[in-house]
Structures are given as C-alpha cells and as structure tokens.
Amino acid sequence: MTIRATSDAAMHNDPAINEGDECGAVAFTVTSEDSGARLDAWLARQCADINLSRSRLKELILAGAVSIDDTVCEDPSRKVQEDMRVTVLVPPPEDATPVPENIPINIVYEDEHLLVINKQAGLVVHPAPGHSTGTLVNALLYHCGDSLSGIGGVRRPGIVHRLDKDTTGLMVAAKSDAAHHGLSEQLAERTLSRHYKALVWKVPQPRKGKVDQPIGRHHVHRQKMTVNKKYGRAAVTHYTMLENYGAAAALLECRLESGRTHQVRVHMSHIGHPLVGDPVYGGQPNAAASLLKKNRYEDEEKDVILGFARQALHACRLSFIHPVTEAEMTFEAPYPDDFQQLINNFKSIA
C-alpha cells in the first residue's frame, strides 16, 4: 500500500506555546567512599531530597543535562571518581499530564491501531521544558482521546519517533500498545524506513555516499549535537544527490539507519554541506552569501534564499509493516510550500 499525503491540514485552533522557566542547576562532589560508583546510581542517592529518581536521572543524563567537571556526560553507566564535580540541570516542575488541545494536524492515514501525520513546521512533538503545551502530543490527545498508546510515558503517549520542531513531514504514532511495541521493534531493527529530502550548501563529492559517525551532545553547547567519537552513539546516514543548483547548493535524499537527535543536520554539516536555513548547524551567513554571489545570484534572490527561516529538511517517505495486520505500508508527502519555493529560487539561476 502506498499513500501520498496532501499538504492540506485539518484545521483547528492555532496552538499556543508557553515558554518555560530556565533550568536550575545542582552540583555535587564525589567523595572517596563513592569513587567507582555508576553515575546514575550515585546521582540518585545525591538527589533523593529533590525527588529525582534514578530512571529520571538516566533520562537527564541521556538528554545532556548532566556534566562532569564542566563537560557534558551522556553515559549513565560511567564510573565516578573522587573529586569529580557533577552538575545536574534540573528542569522546572511542570504538569505531568499533557492536556488535549484542538491543534491543526494533517492526518494522512488512520485506523484503530495507528495514525500517520504529515507534520507542519513549528510544531514540537512532545512536551518538554519550554514547550509544555501546543505540541503534537496535545493534538493527538484531543484527536484520539483515551485510545492513544501509553507506552511512550505520560508526557509522550503514542510517540514512536520524533521530528525536530521545524522539520516537516511524515511521522507514525501508535494508538494501541500492540502497535507501539511492533513499531518500536521495527525502529530498533532498522526495518522502519525513513527518507528525507534536504537542501544543502555546495555539491557533495562523491554525489552518493554514507556518513557513519557517532553523534552525541556537544561538550560545551548543551543544546547542540555533534560527531562525538568517544561518547557518541552509532549513527549512519546514506545520501544521494538528486540535483544541484550550479555549485551553490544541492537537493539530497537521505535515508537513516539510526535515529539520533538532529542526525541529518549534524552529519551533513560534518561533511561540509550544512542544510540551507539551519540556525544551529548552518555555518556562517556571510559564507552562504558569498557562495550565492559567486554563483551569480542577484541580491533579491540572495535575500529570499538567505531569509529561509528553518532548516530545509522534509521527511518525505515512510515505510513499515503494519504491526497488527502485517500489511506493507508506504507513505509519501509532497514538499511544503516554503520548501518548494526555496527549490524554485535555486532553480531560477542554475
């Protein structure tokens, strides 16, 4: 079964995003008696008075919210040593249970077990510090009611995989626990196939390749990911160039073997081809402007391209085996209007 998504959403009220407070930091120093203990277990003992469980601390470690001697550590099993100073960024308290909200979402397919969404730019997938409302989870709770799978946890019901806030395209969410188990297994076994279209600066050489580099939290800039050979998790991205626009930019199709945070963005930046419009990994704007000028783009065209307000990344194709019916399912989503217009702007001079 192949289903092509439309770009029209079922319209409800616009979401409201509430900004959260900044995280608070607590710090502890390892004593000689605790030397050699696991980081997550040791922190659980230190944080008992502030109601942070070991499982919650493990989540914070994996999210890059824990640092050792001012360097982010994402390994819960790391052994602590005497005199290490460990800092935990504790998120502000929030309502533990997301509430249903009437938010516009484009549902491509739905049955009693799952639904596939063509996510719009600007929509956060699940509640997190700074985004406690106005998320896809809030929208799914409104649409699905009590049928949404709870395996993802209180704050992430139904969520099997994620897209960045400003990345558009296809996602699958589980409505039943059986579907969630089955889809999660396919994700772990790399049989749930995800393809992206990405507009990148310059023309990759070779034009088809594989980026096999581990990704982890940046050791200084906590909100960023980076290629981290020591502490990163395995990540593989296959890319194929579909067309180029002179030497200025290229349209790639990327297929993921893994699903790390910001994976396509980090890998493409690592090989010298950051995504157009990427505010975090996109490089210096002056370099992009010079590249466009060198490739004969006029000032008006340059301004339009450089003004693209998000990373040019779209989840265009999603394939999996239905976890209950065992039907082969493939979904395709067209470019959103802003992405298509960006391609047209590059084509105008190529």
Buried (B, 14 or more C-beta within 10 A) or exposed (E): EEBEBEBEBEEBEEBEBEEBEEBEEBEBEBEEEBBEBBBBBBBBEBBEEEEBEBEBBBBBBBBBBBBBEEEBBBBBEBEBEEEBEBBBBBBEEBEEEBEBBEBBBBBBBBEEBBBBBBBBBEBBBBBBBBBBBBBBBBBBBBBBEEBBBEBBEEBBBBBBBBBBBBBBBBBBBBBBEBBBBBBBEBBEEEEBBBBBBBBBBBBBEEEEBEBEBBBBBBBEEBEBBBBBEEBBBEBBBBBBBEEBBBEBBBBBBBBBBBBBBBBBBBBBBBBEBBBBBBEBBBBEEEEBBEBBEEBEBEEEBBEBBBEBEBBBBBBBBBBBBBBBEEEEBEBBBBBBEBBEEBBEBBEEBB
